[in-house]
Amino acid sequence: MLEVKHLTKIYEDGTVALRDVSFTVEDGEFLVVIGLSGSGKSTLLRCINRLIEPTEGQIIWNGIDITAADPAQLREIRRQIGMIFQQFNLVKRSSVLTNVLAGRLGYVNPWASLLHRFPKEDIEMAMQALERVGIADQAHKRADELSGGQQQRVGIARALMQQPKMILADEPVASLDPVLAHSILGYLEQLNQEEGITVICSLHFLDLVQRYATKVIGLRDGRIVYRGTREDIRRMTDEEFKEIYGEEAVRVSVGPREGGA
Amino acid sequence: MATRTIQREKLPSLVPPPVAGIASLIIPGLGQVLARETRRGLLLFGSLVSITGLMVWRIYDLAHLEPGPLAMLRKAIARRPVFVVPMLIGIVALWLWNAWDAYRQAQPDVKGGAGIFVLVIVLFFTLGWQIGEIDLYKLGSELPDAWRPLSQVLWPWPAAVEREEEILSAGADILVPCDDNPPPPPEEVPGQPYLVATPTCGELSELGENNQIIPGTTLKLVGRGFAPNTETKIWWVDPLGNEFVVRQSGEYVVFQTDDTGSFEIELIMPYRLIPPSAAGPQIHRVEARQVVGTGPARPSEPLRISIARMIETIFLGMMATIFGIFFSIPISFLAAKNLMSGSWLTLAVYYFTRTILNIVRSIEPLIWAIIAVVVVGLGPFAGILALTIHSIAALGKLYSEAIESIDPGPIEAIQATGANRLQTIVYAVIPQMIPPFVSFSIYRWDINVRMSTVIGLVGGGGIGFVLIQYIKLLDYRAAGIAVWFIAITVAILDYVSAEIRQRFV
């Protein structure tokens, strides 16, 4: 279980990204964070594995206080939390396989890894991960030779290598075509349902939220303005929608499912 | 106000148009300033003052020996009428135009008008033409004279090989003056060159009363057994053993032997000052000599030196590049803003490093070479030092910009896997930095080799060093060989570096 308590983040320039955010996520949940650009979604996700240092508040995961972890403990925690990014964040000039193997960096002997040496099992595991996301044949290409959808699958494979208990996905489909969006989210749903990996994912499109989320929180100006279950979001009214997204918001639909106007 | 433009509103003139015109006639641009066209006025003032000032300087330059300004002007016009007269007319025209322009600008609905600035540019261009001493006529007329050295530079390869040289010679004794017993012709030995002169005695040319030459006896020279089709010179050896190549009406007696190695020429016996104490019959000697290349062709000295120096140059560039890379990498981290913006102290280091790099980079390698030569003396080490210093500054800047432009995304992603700091650098930072680093380094090597050819001119070693020597010795063929090597090397390097950079970027 992940407990976020009174989380606040104020950047050095004075921008308040998160204000007193509290919520809990049960293991095996698919939590979707919605909100406008700049509402604090990315900051929230990055505070959970402390890529961004929270200003105040606590994050407790299965009894361990992430916010209080020293660097060694933090690495221990991070390696159990996979992360997927909007811009994929692959090392473009490295091979796909190297990018995937980078997911093992928290586990392997650090000195051997500096020489790019990985145990045989890890390499096999990487190939299996690529197999799982359907791009094993691309393993030896350079990462930037792949299409956007393929690159995001490499990102998932990298996260899989961490054998994560939780996956943080920051707008994983915002740079992709709608059709690809379902394919990528499909992988996440599969991991969530079959392996019980907790997924915390920020999304833009309400259709996708309705399709995949088991629980939803809505952020606006760094505050939680909406909490709902899967059922709640399916019955979401335009008022509630506008509450989160602002008065000028209009619902747009995406992908194969029909969306409201 | 009837302005149709969408630009800034025209402010009303402070003075009526005629006043503006007269103001500009007195001080150029003043009328425009009064008409609230301040920038135009200042521009015209600056242009007219500088053009007039430059013109005065040019006239002084042309006629500074004349006593007064008017005399100077007259002399300058006499010396360079095509330049001075149109310029003076142009300046007067510009002055009047400027007054008229002020008159116009002061009117309520008149704007712009760029014609006057066209005249300004034309006048500056004319001045530039004269100051730059551009002389297209000279370019055309001097070209034929320059053709011989130029052609040697363009095609120097006959000087690239040489052979062992041997002198073939044969001579005949000549008695001066004739007596009853002239010397017999030499004996002919088969297989040896042979020269016979008829007659074997005679009178030397002499100087007459009025310094005119009184020709001596004409000898008929027949040679056999020489190398065929080879340049042959006629030498004269006097009784004291002095040798010289004989001149006939001012030209050396030089000719080619025929296909059989024979020749037949006539020779007027040369003028020779004979001291009175040596009066009486003397034996002189006439010789025909050839310089013959024997043995296999081998690379000539210029070729060998050029190759050696070219190799030196390439390594000079390489060493400078390697040292440059070695020192510029740590410096580049200090000059990368994204790494150094942490505190005011690091930021101060950043600005300091940047400033030093910019200063060092703005000083040409040639200047650094001159400084280095003062410190370590002539030779390649001075060149290496100069290029290293410049490379550090240039690469430091390029590298630091590469560091500034790395994508933070992958760093974040690698950190998120639980990687430690070193792993993050190896997996996320270095892969992003290698391509620009390799690219810049290769490019720098390319530049350094090209530069090292120039560095040699001021004593920094390498091929430039011998090139400048050959040019000063007027040995254009040797210089041509050096130039060819530079051109070939630079072309190859250019190609190779482009190939490698393409692979890495």
Chai-1 contact restraints between the chains, C-beta under 6 A:
chainA,res_idxA,chainB,res_idxB,connection_type,confidence,min_distance_angstrom,max_distance_angstrom,comment,restraint_id
A,N49,B,A416,contact,1.0,0.0,6.0,A-B,restraint_1
A,L51,B,E412,contact,1.0,0.0,6.0,A-B,restraint_2
A,R75,B,G418,contact,1.0,0.0,6.0,A-B,restraint_3
A,R78,B,A416,contact,1.0,0.0,6.0,A-B,restraint_4
A,R78,B,G418,contact,1.0,0.0,6.0,A-B,restraint_5
A,R79,B,G418,contact,1.0,0.0,6.0,A-B,restraint_6
A,M83,B,A416,contact,1.0,0.0,6.0,A-B,restraint_7
A,Q87,B,G409,contact,1.0,0.0,6.0,A-B,restraint_8
A,N89,B,G409,contact,1.0,0.0,6.0,A-B,restraint_9
A,N89,B,P410,contact,1.0,0.0,6.0,A-B,restraint_10
A,N89,B,A413,contact,1.0,0.0,6.0,A-B,restraint_11
A,V91,B,P410,contact,1.0,0.0,6.0,A-B,restraint_12
A,V91,B,A428,contact,1.0,0.0,6.0,A-B,restraint_13
A,V91,B,P431,contact,1.0,0.0,6.0,A-B,restraint_14
A,R93,B,P431,contact,1.0,0.0,6.0,A-B,restraint_15
A,S94,B,P431,contact,1.0,0.0,6.0,A-B,restraint_16
A,A102,B,I414,contact,1.0,0.0,6.0,A-B,restraint_17
A,A102,B,Y427,contact,1.0,0.0,6.0,A-B,restraint_18
A,G103,B,T417,contact,1.0,0.0,6.0,A-B,restraint_19
A,L105,B,T417,contact,1.0,0.0,6.0,A-B,restraint_20
A,L105,B,A419,contact,1.0,0.0,6.0,A-B,restraint_21
A,L105,B,Q423,contact,1.0,0.0,6.0,A-B,restraint_22
A,G106,B,T417,contact,1.0,0.0,6.0,A-B,restraint_23
A,G106,B,G418,contact,1.0,0.0,6.0,A-B,restraint_24
A,P110,B,N420,contact,1.0,0.0,6.0,A-B,restraint_25
A,P110,B,Q423,contact,1.0,0.0,6.0,A-B,restraint_26
A,S113,B,Q423,contact,1.0,0.0,6.0,A-B,restraint_27
A,L114,B,V426,contact,1.0,0.0,6.0,A-B,restraint_28
A,Q162,B,T417,contact,1.0,0.0,6.0,A-B,restraint_29
